[in-house]
Amino acid sequence: MAHVPTQPSTSVHLPTELALLVVLSFLWGGSFTLIKIAVETIPPATMVAVRVGVAAVVLLAAAKARGLVMPRDKRTWAGFAVQGVLQSALPFVLISWGELYIDSALAGILNATPPIFVLLVTLLVTKQEAIGGEKMFGVLLGIAGATVVIGASALQDLGMQPLAQLAVIGASLSYAIAAVWARRFAGMPATVTAAGAMACAAAIMVPLALVLDRPWALSPSGEGVLALACLSLLSTAVAMLIYFRLVQTLGAVGTTSGSYLRAGFSVVLGVLVLDESFAWPAVLGMVLIVAGVAAANGQLHALVPRDARAANSE
């Protein structure tokens, strides 16, 4: 399979891709709030099984409706299986279990670290995506912004539930490896890749949930069911279509840089929906986050007014 170019091609309309990155960040940032609601009455394994199962059905139907043919070779499906575990099954379970013990806002900040892991994997293993100084600066800037967004009050809880926090960080590592792994699907329609990966994740999670949770004996709340429906359709099915497109257009580091915005959205939604604490330094944090995302995508200069750039060049 071909690999994604290290830089966006000239045919890529960058403003569109960055707008999609914001949408993806909102969908995944909202997932922390939805998980917090659903996990109160739905165990993590069952939640993830339903989430990936519904998404798999929707994505497979979407592929068929577009006249796309799913691959038949074992090698491609083996790749889908790895992607399904790394991008969905494993991190979804880790985050869902972690949110049994920590706030959605704190989960958001801990899950803002995939770009760091992507850089490490890229530099130490694949060496297929050029990492410049601006991208590295963007990673550091984004981490600083995400930390400010959460605020000192949230970070005081870092020592309360170390296993839950490590689980969410482990999910970040899984997301990072998945972003690098997904580059092997370049040239394949995003719908096909997303459907294949999600079908494999469902094949793993559904039997596991049946054994662990006996879901037929559960009594989920109405809010939990609604939250799980939104998780499945919006934060998973729609989000995966956008994700696999962005991996091809923005690259692994550029795509995972959206985790900074995701952290910001998780805090805002946590405040509005779950009445979690809010601090005004979050405004400064969001500014740093946006700048970090721009730098990680090589577009930090776009945030500087043209007149200022011209004056500095004189």
Buried (B, 14 or more C-beta within 10 A) or exposed (E): EEEBBBEBEEEBEBEEBBEBBBBBBBBBBBBBBBBBBBBBBBBBBBBBBBBBBBBBBBBBEBBEEEEBEBBEEEEBBEBBBBBBBBBBBBBBBBBBBBBBBBBBBBBBBBBBBBBBBBBEBBEEEBEBBEBEEBBBBBBBBBBBBBBBBBBEEBEEBEEEBEEBBEBBBBBBBBBBBBBBBBBBBBEBBBBBBBBBBBBBBBBBBBEBBBEEBEBEEEEBEEEBBBBBBBBBBBBBBBBBBBBBBBBBBBBBBBBBBBBBBBBBBBBBBBBEBBEBEBBEBBEBBBBBBBBBBBBBBBBBEEEEEEEEEEEEEE
